[in-house]
Amino acid sequence: MSDHVEYLDFIESKLPFWRSLSTENVRDERNFDLLLATYEQVWDGIEVILKYWGHDEVVKKRAKRLRREISSDCKGLLKKRTDALIPLEECVESMEVKSVGASSGGEEIERESCVVCMEEFGVSGVEARVTECGHYFHFNCIFKWFQSNPCCPLCRVKLCDY
């Protein structure tokens, strides 16, 4: 059996496993990126097979069918990812916004650092998201945190339902 046929057999045998991964936590950016990169590598391999062995009708049919399946899987994966992030964004958007380091009635609000990225909020007037439990975070930091955990990074109070 030739290498390109073995490669197509390998892809067909792994598709159910990759699909099972896509039903898991697509909110987690690392899982999503890894799965998408896997599909991209497989797609590239199929393109090479079509380029060099596309004259063989059996190989061509199998490769094109697999390419359609992978394309469909990727579209589904992207939709799942988008759908999974909408509630997270709404959760973070609903949090109170405070200007850290700015004066509030003549009294300066104490500067804090974001415990997710460990950086101070910096310049006066920088906006921070304040959780129900009273902790301050950058929007992007708490949004990324919520992709893998719905609880406050400091006190573990559940803040998002998803």
C-alpha positions in Angstrom: 0.0 0.0 0.0 1.4 3.4 -0.9 2.0 6.2 1.6 -0.7 8.5 0.4 -3.3 5.8 0.8 -2.1 5.0 4.3 -2.3 8.8 5.1 -5.9 8.9 3.9 -6.7 5.7 6.0 -5.1 7.4 9.0 -7.1 10.6 8.6 -10.4 8.6 8.3 -9.5 6.6 11.4 -8.8 9.8 13.4 -11.8 11.9 12.4 -14.2 10.5 15.1 -11.6 11.2 17.7 -11.1 14.8 16.5 -14.8 15.3 16.4 -15.1 14.1 20.0 -12.6 16.7 21.0 -14.6 19.4 19.3 -17.5 18.7 21.6 -15.4 19.4 24.7 -14.5 22.8 26.0 -14.1 25.0 23.0 -14.2 28.0 25.3 -10.6 27.3 26.3 -8.4 29.0 23.7 -5.6 26.5 23.9 -7.9 23.5 23.2 -9.6 25.4 20.3 -6.2 26.5 18.8 -4.8 23.0 19.0 -7.8 21.4 17.4 -7.9 24.0 14.6 -4.1 23.6 14.0 -4.7 19.8 13.7 -7.4 20.3 11.1 -5.2 22.7 9.2 -2.3 20.2 9.1 -4.6 17.5 7.9 -6.0 19.8 5.2 -2.5 20.6 4.0 -1.7 16.9 3.8 -4.8 16.3 1.7 -3.9 19.1 -0.6 -0.5 17.5 -1.2 -2.1 14.2 -2.0 -4.5 15.8 -4.5 -1.6 17.7 -6.1 0.6 14.6 -6.6 -1.8 11.7 -6.8 -5.0 13.5 -7.9 -4.9 11.7 -11.3 -5.9 8.4 -9.5 -9.8 8.7 -9.4 -10.2 6.6 -6.2 -7.6 8.7 -4.3 -9.1 11.9 -5.7 -12.6 11.0 -4.6 -11.5 10.0 -1.1 -9.3 13.0 -0.6 -12.1 15.4 -1.8 -14.6 13.8 0.5 -12.3 14.1 3.4 -11.6 17.7 2.5 -15.3 18.4 2.6 -15.8 16.7 5.9 -12.9 18.6 7.5 -14.2 21.9 6.0 -17.6 21.2 7.6 -16.0 20.2 10.9 -14.0 23.4 11.0 -17.1 25.6 10.3 -18.9 23.8 13.0 -16.0 24.2 15.4 -15.8 28.0 14.7 -19.6 28.3 15.3 -19.3 26.4 18.6 -16.5 28.6 19.7 -18.4 31.8 18.8 -21.5 30.6 20.5 -19.5 29.6 23.6 -17.9 33.0 24.0 -21.1 35.1 23.7 -22.2 34.4 27.3 -18.7 35.1 28.6 -18.6 38.4 26.9 -22.0 39.3 28.3 -20.9 38.3 31.8 -17.8 40.5 31.7 -19.7 43.4 30.0 -22.3 43.3 32.9 -19.6 43.9 35.5 -19.1 47.3 37.1 -16.5 49.4 35.5 -14.3 51.6 37.7 -11.6 54.0 36.9 -8.6 52.8 39.0 -6.4 55.5 40.3 -8.9 58.3 39.5 -10.2 60.7 42.0 -13.7 59.9 43.4 -15.1 62.8 45.3 -11.7 64.1 46.2 -10.5 60.7 47.3 -8.2 58.6 45.1 -9.2 55.0 44.7 -6.3 52.8 45.6 -4.4 51.3 42.7 -4.4 47.6 42.5 -2.9 45.1 40.2 -4.8 42.6 38.1 -4.2 39.1 39.6 -4.6 37.4 36.2 -1.7 39.2 34.4 0.0 40.5 37.6 0.4 44.0 36.2 -0.7 47.2 37.9 -3.5 49.0 36.3 -1.0 51.8 35.7 -2.1 55.2 34.5 -4.8 57.1 36.4 -8.2 56.6 34.9 -7.6 53.1 33.5 -10.9 51.2 33.5 -11.1 47.9 35.4 -13.8 45.4 35.7 -15.0 44.9 39.2 -16.5 41.5 40.1 -19.5 41.0 42.5 -16.9 40.0 45.1 -15.1 43.3 44.7 -11.9 42.3 42.8 -10.4 44.3 40.0 -9.3 42.9 36.6 -8.5 44.1 33.1 -11.4 43.3 30.7 -9.2 41.0 28.5 -7.7 39.2 31.5 -10.9 38.3 33.1 -12.5 37.4 29.8 -9.6 34.9 29.1 -9.9 33.6 32.6 -13.6 32.9 32.2 -12.9 30.8 29.1 -11.6 28.0 31.3 -13.1 28.9 34.7 -16.3 30.6 35.7 -15.0 31.6 39.2 -13.1 34.6 40.6 -9.4 34.0 40.3 -8.9 35.3 43.9 -11.8 34.0 46.0 -13.3 31.3 43.8 -16.9 32.7 43.9 -18.8 31.6 40.8 -19.4 34.7 38.7 -20.6 33.3 35.3 -23.2 30.7 34.4 -22.3 28.9 31.2 
